[in-house]
Amino acid sequence: MMWNNWTFYNPDFLYALSLVLLLWIWYYFRQREQAAQLQISSLKGITQNSWKAKGRHLLFLFRTIALAILIIAFARPQSTLSWEDMTTEGIDIVISMDISGSMLAQDLKPDRLEASKNVAMNFISGRPNDRIGLVIFSGESFTQCPLTTDHQVLQNLFANVKSGMVEDGTAIGMGLATAVNRLKESEAVSKVIILLTDGVNNQGSVAPLTAAKIAQKFGIRVYTIGVGTQGYAPYPFKTPFGTTVYQDVEVQIDEETLQNIASVTNGQYFRATSNKALESIYREIDQLEKSKIEVKEYHKKKEEFFPLALLALTLLIIEFALRHTIFRSIT
């Protein structure tokens, strides 16, 4: 049984508090029966003592409150102090995202890039104990945000990512190598790269598998995600008149290379053909890479009998003193 932060070792004693309520009811009806009606011509001479007549009820009130406090004291209240000793071994994660022009294809909604950003930001929100960074690449690669636990800043930088920030193309090897560079000095218990692309490596000075072997050397696990539907996807083209038209373009993802990257680094390859599939992939990665959190709970109980007993004794002393001094003549 709880009372704020108190527990009671003998909670059954608290049922005796109903006796206090019964005593108050008995006292109320007893006073009504004993009330006398007397007709007098003047109140002069007795009004000065009327406050004593009313104040005599304090004596009964003090006694019954003292009794209630003693009942609570016999129930052995114990205040409980608790705290936690939490040890967190976080995971360092770098998200390496393709922002090439093909990421504007609309087989995912509103397009591949925006869908990838939205799902990744939700993933970040669910991992408050981890350091997370962001690398973006197309024909070149660069670090949009280094590893940080300030996820609000990271999400703001994520929101500003758009296609065309760097030279167009698909440099998967460079995107992976830049992410590895961000993690190689990490002392985290687990180091992870989530590499997302929708194309075939066609630029960059580092081959994808070379970057994968470097990642494997530093103990970095890489999860690769190929984004795009099967077959053809609507892609926006600008006309000479400044308008946008959509044409179906064949989806070409180098799944073999992405599978090899994942295999070399002891990661996994996923194919995201829709928004729901992409969300499911991030949920699976979230489960595979859980932070190790050890929590030890400590509890300390303190007996609260003595302060209550002291309070009850104080009330009884006050009642005794009033009964034999101020209210002596009317009791």
JOURCOR-V551366 format. One line per field, one symbol per residue. phi: phi as a letter, one per 40 degrees, with the letter a starting at -180 (. if undefined). burial: # if it has 16 or more other ideal C-beta (glycine too) atoms within 10 Angstrom, else .. Layout:
phi = ???
burial = ???
This chain:
phi = .bbfbbbbcbccccccccccccccccccccccccccbbcbcacchbccbccccccccccccccccccccccccccfcbcbbbabbbbbbcbcbbcbbcbcdccccbcbbcadccccccccccccccbccbcbbbbbaacbbaccacdacccccdcccccccacgcbdchbbcdcccccccdcbcccbccabbbbbbababdbagcbcdccccccccccgbcbbbbcbiccgbbcbcbccccgcbbbbcbccbbcccccccdccccgbabbbbcacccccccccccdccbcccbbbbbbbbbbcbccdccccccccccccccccbbcbccbb
burial = .....###....##.........................................#..#..#################...........###################..###########.##..#..############.###.#...#..##..#..#.#..#..###############..#.#.##########.#.##.####.##.###...##########...#.#...............#.##..######.##.#######.#..##.##..#...#..............##..##.##..##..#..##..##....
